[in-house]
Amino acid sequence: MITRGEMPLVRRVCVLAWAGAAVSWELSTPGRLVPSLATCAAFLLLATGCALHIRRELLGELRRSQEIAGAAQRALLRPLPGRIDGLTPAAAQLSASRGAAVGGDLYEVVPTAYGIRVVIGDVRGHGLPALGAAAAVLGAFREGAYDEPSLAGVLRRMERALGRHVRDRAESEPAAAEEFVTVLLLQIAPDGVLLALNCGHPWPYVLRPAAVLEHCAPHSRGAAPDPAPRTPAGPDQPARRPTRVLPLPRGETLPPLGVVPVPVDMWPHACGELRPGETLFLYTDGAEDARDRAGRFFDLPGFLAREAAATPTRLVAGVHAALLRHTGGRLTDDVALLVLRNDRS
């Protein structure tokens, strides 16, 4: 089926084919060398003009496709503000599908009456086929995060939205019935207390500067001494501790959304707190599962430890650049990164 927008391009291709056939006929006719050469020159000029026009048409179509993809990305993964209730966020997404601006990874941060609520998720598969499920889950979060007093209520809304999407799509694509989404829901209270519900998603890392460790150590009863090595210093400078990269305290992990129904009596897990000066680093499994040519996995905690002093925006950009270097630009899965630094006093 040829659409109306494709008709001009089809007509020009037909003109080129006709010109080529005419040139072949003229050159194969005996006894008409000079007239044939003149006719061939005219046909070649016509063909060159058509080819240039087709090239301009194709470039225009490419630009329009890129604009549409950019609009879809901005609608699905909206740019985060520079500040959200004292937290500085930064995020980015990288699609594994060549030419795709969006994929199956999702994230969002919204300030609500219950605290800052955060979601990061990963749809089974990658690229454009996973876009519908990501949009359904993300839309349900954006609505439920403001209305539901508990994270469990938000998660149930997301589960229902995914179920509707899968049922509608399974009518035309039976394979869509097996679609599922890993999801991590977080709630950050004004005092930094963290609550989490995890459905099969990687747990985030906490980047804890030495100043935070030293400030909190005298107030922690029975706390073990910090085993982090001190950075060597000069003769006139005291040794200093580097930023530590710690996994967020983990609770029960539920199955991904869409595999089995979520429990009726689920409760968020208390994950400590995000103190002033600390940074929360959330990601999808495409980051840690990325391999180089030798099959080695990307050392995400090691990179975070080296670049922990960077701003959230620079940290996200640095991890993305390091992933592309590590894989040689050949990602096998979508990657989403989300950084939240607590800049509250």
Buried (B, 14 or more C-beta within 10 A) or exposed (E): EEEEEEEEBEEBEEBBEEBEEBBEEBEEEEEEEEEBEEBBEBBEEBBEEBEEBBEEBEEEEEEEEEEEBEEBBEEBBBEBEEEBEBBBBBBBBBBBBEEBBBBBBBBBBBBBEBBBBBBBBBBBBBBBBBBBBBBBBBBBBBBBBBEBEBBBEBBBBBBBBBBEBBEEBBEEEEEBEEBBBBBBBBBBEEEBBBBBBBBBBBBBBBBBBBEBBEEBEEEEEEEEEBEBEEEEEEEEEEEEBBBBBBEBEEBEBBBBBBBEEBEEEBEBBEBEBBBBBBBBBBBBBBBBBBEEEEEEEBEBEEBBBBBBEBEBBEBBBBBBEBBBEBBEEEBEBBBBBBBBBBEBE
